[in-house]
């Protein structure tokens, strides 16, 4: 599950613009317009809800399918008591991004788009990957920035502990940098990955 991504030229998921002081954070509390709220269960994967595109100003969110399967990238409110069916994710970090369990496919139309009721993370290993594509000329406050984005960090949650996996950055020329998250000892629920950064442009 992803909590937050920071980057340079854009820091709650992505980057810092060279021409902008400080960093912009995408934390999944709002869409990447920084004003429209994201709610518990909201589907943010266009493969499963193409009618409402929550991201697209700065990033695009998609997902690949693995052997375990899932039904899309989804917002999960980790506040204790909100999602009683999934207590292992009640880590009190606000909204996190999960891959929805393919056994929980009930949806309802909410004020901000289609929602899973209830949201529940896919527990199977190798169920898939969340892909975050950074726009090489993103729009911030109505202004298109051609400078590109430099990724700085990403925060991930594993409420069961025993976190492991990879963060793979790929630039516009196809060059890749992989950050491996080793099995934590002792187990931890929050892992931050600091990156040297690959520019998107």
N, C-alpha and C positions, 0 to 999 in steps of 0.2 A: 504494500500500500504506500502511496506517495503522499507526503504531507506538504512539501514545499520545495520549490526550485529557485535558485538565485543565479543571475548572470550579470556580466558586466557589459556596458552600454545599455543594457537593462539590468531587483531581487525579490512568497507563497507560491511562484515557481521560477521565475527566469531572470535575468540579466541586468546590465547597466549600459546605458548609451554613453559613448565617449563624449558626446555633446551635452549630456545631462548630468548635473551634479547628483551624486549619490546613486542609489540602486533602486530598481523596481522589483517588488516581490509579488509573485502570484501564489496565494495560499489557499485557493479553492473556496474562499468565503464569498468571492464574487467572480463573475465572468471576467475576461480580460479587458473589459471596458471599465473595470474598477468601480462600477456603480450598481450593476444588476446582481442581486443576491443569488447565490446558489443554495439549494435546499436539500435536505436529507432525502436520499433516494433518486435525485435528479440524474437522468441519463445524459452524459456529456459526450458519448461516442456516436458520431454521425452514422455509423453502420447500423445502429439500433434505434436512432431517432434523428432522421435527417431533416425533420421539419423545424427543429429549434437548434440553431448552432450557437452554443454558449461561448465558443472560442473561435478565434480567427483574426483578431486584431494583432496579436503578438505571437500566438502559438496555435497549433492544431493538435488535437488529441485523437489518436486512433489506437487500435489494439490488434495484435496478432493472436491467432488461435494456437494453442498447444494441445498436447494429448488429452489433458483433463477437460478442456473446453471452458467457456464462460459466455456471458451474454452482455458484454460491453463494459466500458469504463463508466463508473457511477460514483456519485458523491455519497459519502457516509459520514454522518454526524457522530463523532466519537465521544460526545458529552455523556457521562454516565446517566443511565435511565432513559435515554432517548430511544435506543434500539435494544429492547430487552431480550430479543431473540438471539442477539449476538454479543454476549457480555465480554468476550475476549477482546473486542475492539473498543471497549469503553475506556480509552486512554486519556480522555479529557484534553484533547488537542484541537478541538473544533473539527471542521470538515477535513476529511482525508479522501483520497481517490483510490477506489478499489476496482477489481474486476468482479462483476456480479456473478454469483453462483447460478449455474444454469438450471438448478432445481427450484429456483425462486423467480419465476418469470411473470408474476402477476404485476400488471401496470395500472396506473391511474393518471388521468390528465390533471396536472397541478397548474398553479397560476403561472409558473415559469417554464412549463413544458412537461414532457412525459416523465413519470417517476416509477421506480420499482417500489412495491409495497409488500414486505419491507425490503430494504437493501440488506444484502448479506454477501460477504466476500466468498469467492471461490476457494475452497480449502485444498483442492487437489494440487499436488506439485506439478509443475510444468503445464499449468493451465493456459498460459499465454503471457504476452508482454504488453506493457503500456508504451506507446510510441508518442513522444512529444516532439513535434516538428516546429522549429523556431523560424518565423518569417525572416528572410534576409533583409527586408526593408520594412520593419514593422511600423504601425501607426500608433503614436502615443498622443493623447489629447488632441486628436484631429490632425496631427502633423506626421507625415511620413518621414522616417529616419533611415537614410541610406547607409549608415555606418556599420550595420550588422550588429550581431549580439555575441557576447563572450560569456559562456556559461561559467558560473562561479561555484555553485554548490547545489545539492539536492538533499532534502531530508526525507527519510523513509521510516515507516512504522511497521514493526512486526510484533503484534501484541502477545504472541505466544513465545517470544524470545527465539533464540536459535536462528537468527537472521543470517541469510547467505544469498548471494546472487551477484549480478553484474549490472553496472551502469555503463552503457556503450554510447560514446559520442561519435557522430559521423559528420564531417564537414561537407561543404558543397562540392568538393572534389572527390568525395568518397573515402577520404582518409579517416581512419578510425582510431580511437583511444578507448581502452577498456579499463574500468575501475572495478576490481573484484572485492566484494564484501564477504569477508571470511565469517565463518560461524563464530558468533560472539561468545566469549567466556569471561565472566558469567553472562547469561542471556540478557538482552536489553530490548526495550520496546521502541527506542528511537535511535536511528543511525543517521549520522550526517556524513555525506561524501563531499570532500573538498576537491575541486578540480582545477588543474592548470588551465583548462579552457581550450575550446576549439571554436574559432569564429565561424559564424554562419555565413559570412560574406567577406 
